[in-house]
Amino acid sequence: WAFGSRKKKGEEMRVFEILEGVKRWWRWYLDQYFRPKQYQSLNGALYLLIAVLVAAFSVVNVFAEVLVRDCDYAPDPYVSSWDNRLYPSAECYYEKRWYLLGLSLWEADKGQRLILSIVLGAVLGYERRSPDRPAGMRLMSLVSLGACCFTISSMFCFVSSSSSFD
């Protein structure tokens, strides 16, 4: 293998046995949780339900600003609970709505960021794709999603006020 060393016949058999054991374990694991014959229709229905829910929430997140047109709340900027009295807070931005599938505009905004990071990561992965690296789209999508999650979680560092850290 490395540095020109050669394996003996017994070592090759040992590696082969280990790989066969891993294959058997993996087959057992898949059969344990994803039984191909016994619950095939139930698995299909469950996966279809999950796919429909993911698609529905994705569409709602992307088009949330278009769906919500009644957010015209204009508070008095001098009556605010924030440290910055000039910060206009829109209370309707945090209201949950049934036609957004129970989300608020604030939550839909975070969902838009996640979806956009996945899509742009896939575009970057497609651009970087080559015959010797076929997994570019998946990898870049996951890297972009991780970076987006890190950025969103960092936004809550100063959530107590818009300018209390100044």
Residue pairs with C-beta under 8 A, 6 or more apart in sequence:
1 7
7 15
34 43
35 43
56 101
57 101
57 103
57 111
58 111
58 115
60 67
60 100
60 101
60 103
60 108
60 111
61 103
61 108
61 111
61 112
61 114
61 115
62 112
62 115
64 100
64 103
64 105
64 108
64 109
64 111
64 112
65 105
65 108
67 99
67 100
68 92
68 97
68 100
68 105
70 92
71 90
71 92
71 93
71 105
72 92
73 90
73 91
73 92
74 88
75 88
75 89
75 90
75 91
77 85
77 86
77 87
77 88
78 85
80 87
80 88
80 89
81 89
82 89
82 161
82 162
82 163
82 164
83 161
83 162
83 163
83 164
84 161
84 162
84 163
84 164
87 161
87 162
87 163
92 105
93 104
93 105
93 106
94 104
94 105
94 106
95 104
95 105
96 102
96 103
96 104
97 103
97 104
100 108
103 111
110 152
113 148
113 151
113 152
114 145
114 148
114 149
114 152
116 148
117 144
117 145
117 147
117 148
118 141
118 144
118 145
120 144
121 137
121 140
121 141
121 142
121 143
121 144
121 145
122 137
122 140
122 141
124 140
124 144
125 136
125 137
125 138
125 139
125 140
125 141
126 136
126 137
128 136
128 140
129 136
129 137
130 136
158 164
158 165
